[in-house]
C-alpha cells in the first residue's frame, strides 16, 4: 500500500488541492482509507492528518472503516421510492445476505442508502463501487447478486447493466441546435471579446442553477478585478433530488458546455478551468476527459487556442457525495481539497474564489446556453421567453408521469402545458426545484415557468393522488438533515430537530402544540442559517403546511400532551433485566380520558 | 468625516475593514456571541451574533460595516431567536450546568442567562459523546463541545500549532485532535497554550484546578456577560 499511496501522491504532484482525487484512488483500491495511508499522505502532502480525516468524514463516499469489495448504494431519492426503492432494497438485502448499512461478514459486499443519484427517470437506481446502475428490478438484482457472489470484476459485468439513457423528450431552442466544436469560439473571436460579453448581457441570460444571477454581470465583475490570475468553474454537482439535466448535457452536449466555459475564460481572462463533476456521475468521467483531449487536438483548448492568443485548459474534479458542494463557495472549498463548508460572504467568489482568486462559477446549463448565445446573438436568445426570463429552461421531469425525461421549454410556459406533455394524471401536486424548491398543488397549474413566478434549477417531481404527501415531505426533510454540512447552529441542529419533530407527527406521536412547534422551528432554520441549504431546508414543510394544514392536523392525537417516544418500548431493557412481563411492567403511552 | 452605521437607532462610527461586531464593541454595544473572538479570524458559525442589516439577517462577526447600514441588534425578535439558537446548542450536546466544573465561568451558560433562557425548549438529543482524559493536564469532555473552533483557531493562529480540528458532517460533527492515536496526550498541546484555555464552554478544561475558585466567586456569578465581554474585548 505504501508504494500505491506514494505513486498516487506523485501523480498528483503532492498537491493538497488534489486531496479528493487521491482519496478517491485509495478508496477505490482499498475500500476505505486506511490509517497508515492517512499518516503517509499527511507527510507527503505536508498537511495535518486532521485535515485528511476531516475530509474523509465529511464526504459520504470516503470511509475510515472498510466497506465491501463490492459497495452497493441505493438512491434514497423520493423518485426512486416512487419506483419501488424500498421493496427493491429489501430484495437486494435478502439476495446478498447483508443488512442495509452493513458490510457482509466475509467483507465481499456492503449495502447502504445514498442521496439522489440523478437517475430519477430510470430508477430505482444505485451505484456499485461508484458506477451507476439504473432500472433495478428483480431480474437485474438476481444477475448482480450472482456476479458479486462469483466475484466477477466490475469491468466484466454486462454493459447493459450500466446503460444510462438520455431520455430527451422535448427539444427547443438549445437542444435542437447543438453547435459544432469551435463554432462559438470562432464567432467570439471574430466579434471581439467585449462585444461578445455585450451579447451575453443583451441576451438577459441568468444563472440556470436556480438562483438566477445575471451571467454577464458575474463575468463582468470577474473581468474587472485587478488580480490577473482568474478561474472558470463549471458546477456539475447536480445534487438536488429530481435533477438530471446536467447529466444529459454532459453525456451528449459536453463539447458545447466546454465551449461555453472557454468563451467565458477568453472574456474574463482565465487560463484554468474546472469541471466539478458530482461523484455519482463517475460514469461520465473518462468520456469527458476524452472530449477534453479531443478539444486539445482541435486547438480549442491549450496554448494560443484558435490562434487567438488565449491560453486555457480544463481539468475535471470529482465530488464525493456531498449535496452542499452545489453551493458555489462550498464547491470551491472542495476544489481546494477541503471539506465542503460554505464560506462567509462577502467576499464573493468573483473577487475571492478558487485559491482566493477571482472565479466565475456557473451551472452546466448556463455555459451550454452561453456558448449558443456567443455563436448566435443576444437578441436571438432574448426574443424567446418572458420580460424577466429570457430563453428556454431545460427541465428534468420524473415521478408519476408517462414520459419522464428531459424537456426544454420557453420561459413563460404554463405548468399545465408541461404536465400534459409528460403525461401526468390524477395529480396531487408537484415539487418544483427539488426539495429546496416549492410544492404546488393541482389548483396552481396556470402558474408559469419563470424567475418571476416559479424559478427552478430544473427539477420537476410529479406526484399522483395515490401518494402520501407527508411521506414525501418526510423524505425531503431527512435528506436535508443528512446533507447539512454542520457548520452553523441553526442548520446543524435545526435540520435534525425538524426531522425528529416531523417524524413525531408522521408516526402519530404528535399532539396539539406540535404543528406550532414545527412552524416555529421552520422559521428559525430558514431565517438564521448560514447558506442556501439551511435557508431552504424547511421549504417542503412550509409549502405543504400552507396548502394542506388539515393533513398535518389529522395526524395529531386529541390530547394536550403526548410523549415524543414510545414509553412502553423504552422499558424493554428493564423488563428483560428484571425478568418480568406482567401487566405492571408495561406502560400505556398516555393516560386515556 | 467619520463613517457611521446605525445600531438600534444609535449612530456608531466605524473604520474601513471593521466588521459590525467590531464597530459595535468599540462603541460599547454588546452583540451576543460565542464563536467570535477579537484576536482570531472570524468564523460566523454559532449565529448568535445575527443582526438585521437593512432588512436582512447577517452575522455581525463576519459582515463588514458599511455606510448606510440600519442595524437591528437588541430587538425582541432577535433576542427571542438567539435564545432558541442557544437552546439548540444545549440540546445538541449534554450540558448539565450544576455538575459542570465550568459553571459560573462558562460563556454558554452566561449567554443563556443573558438571553433569559429558562429551559431547553427543544427535545434533547442525548448524544453519546466521549471523554478524553489521557492528557496529564488537560481534559476534553466532548459532551460540551459546541464546534465554535476557538481552540482550533487559537492553536493555529496563536500557539503556532495545529492541535485541534472539527471533523464529520451535520449533526455528527466532532472535535478531533492531531495525533495518530487520536488521543490528546499524544499531541503537542501544553497546558500553557491558549488553545487549552479558550473554550467558551466546559469542553476543554485544565485539570486539577476545578474548584480552586469556589462557586459564587466566579466570573459570571456577579457580572453579566455583556459587561465582561465588552470590558475584555474593548482592550483588545
Interface residues (C-beta under 8 A of the other chain):
Chain A: X35 X39 X48 X49 X50 X51 X53 X54 X57 X58 X322 X339 X344 X346 X481 X482 X483 X484 X485 X486 X487 X488 X489 X490 X492 X493 X494 X495 X496 X497 X500 X501 X520 X521 X524 X527 X528 X529 X530 X564
Chain B: X42 X44 X45 X46 X47 X48 X50 X57 X59 X62 X63 X64 X81 X84 X85 X88 X89 X91 X92 X122 X123 X125 X146 X147 X162 X164 X165 X166 X167 X168 X169 X170 X171 X172 X173 X176 X177 X178 X180
